[in-house]
Amino acid sequence: MKKLKFIVSLTTSDNDYQMEQAAAAEDAARRLGVEVQILYADNDAILQSQQLLKIIQSNTEAHPDGVIFEPVGGTAMPQVAKAAAAAGIGWVVLNREVEYISELRSTYKIPIFSISSDHEQIGRIQGNQISALLPSKSGAVLLIQGPADSLAARQRTSGMYEGKPADVQVKLMKANWTEASAYKAISSWLKLSTSQQALIDVIAAHDDSMAIGARKAFQELTDTQLRSRWLKVPFLGIDGVRKTGQAWVQQGLLHATIIVPTNTGKAIEILTQALNTGTLPAAKTLTVPKSFPEIEELSKKPIQRSLAAKTV
């Protein structure tokens, strides 16, 4: 039996969850005796498409047995997926709901499937965390979202609105899944006079790295009283990687996170089994997120309202 080779295409190397995705892929590859090549797209959908098309269309290098990728852009590259399937290359989409999978599965008898975090449930959990921290069920949240073309970001936002109390108001801000992008967004906002009057009770971000980037921006405020008050506001993140998100909660840098299981390892397991046995896996698998700490524990430590907004 030949040694299988898979391409794992991730969005960026500047994100703790994506690095954990890479580590999980490499661990699974060692355990299963397959070869993996990790690619990073630098949060550039065009670059990601070019990287994968170069491999799929190569006439000099042997084709991989499968491509496992987390899309950068909003489309999940249907034409690249079709090219891979036509070349007999298995295709696995991570963390995205993709309509074209059913069509490709009906045409090509090779493993084509998705494994995704349940992003709406992730958002609901974040909404429940907000509810637990605001016993009056009113207040205001600053939500640092992923990019506008990200379905995961939109679903996390939608779920958060479902989970939060109806009377909690939300101010939205965009960043790009990195610490640096959130730092830049918050730093720019803090230069506006309106930010000094903002009534914010909780700062929530769509991943832990953005929550930490936001916190760093507040730490650099020169007004010591204002800085102290902002840093007393709870910061919430998502991903819950043990060495970063969970550690930041334990260190008090974040108030809570949401553990989102990596899925590259599971993708490699399913793809390897499918190729070795000739059986086709289910079209879609969802992983199960959980709050860290548990919602019940958060509710025991409700926050004081509008710590960041008191007048100097």
Secondary structure, 3 states (H helix, E strand, C coil): CCCCEEEEEECCCCCHHHHHHHHHHHHHHHHHCCEEEEEECCCCHHHHHHHHHHHHCCCCCCCCCEEEECCCCCCCCHHHHHHHHHCCCEEEEECCCCCHHHHHHHHCCCCEEEEEECHHHHHHHHHHHHHHHCCCCEEEEEEEECCCCCHHHHHHHHHHHHHCCCEEEEEEEECCCCHHHHHHHHHHHHCCHHHHCCCCCEEEECCHHHHHHHHHHHHCCCCHHHHHHHHCCCEECCECCHHHHHHHHHHCCCCEEEECCCCHHHHHHHHHHHHHHCCCCCCEEEECCEEECCHHHHHCCCCCCCHHHCCC
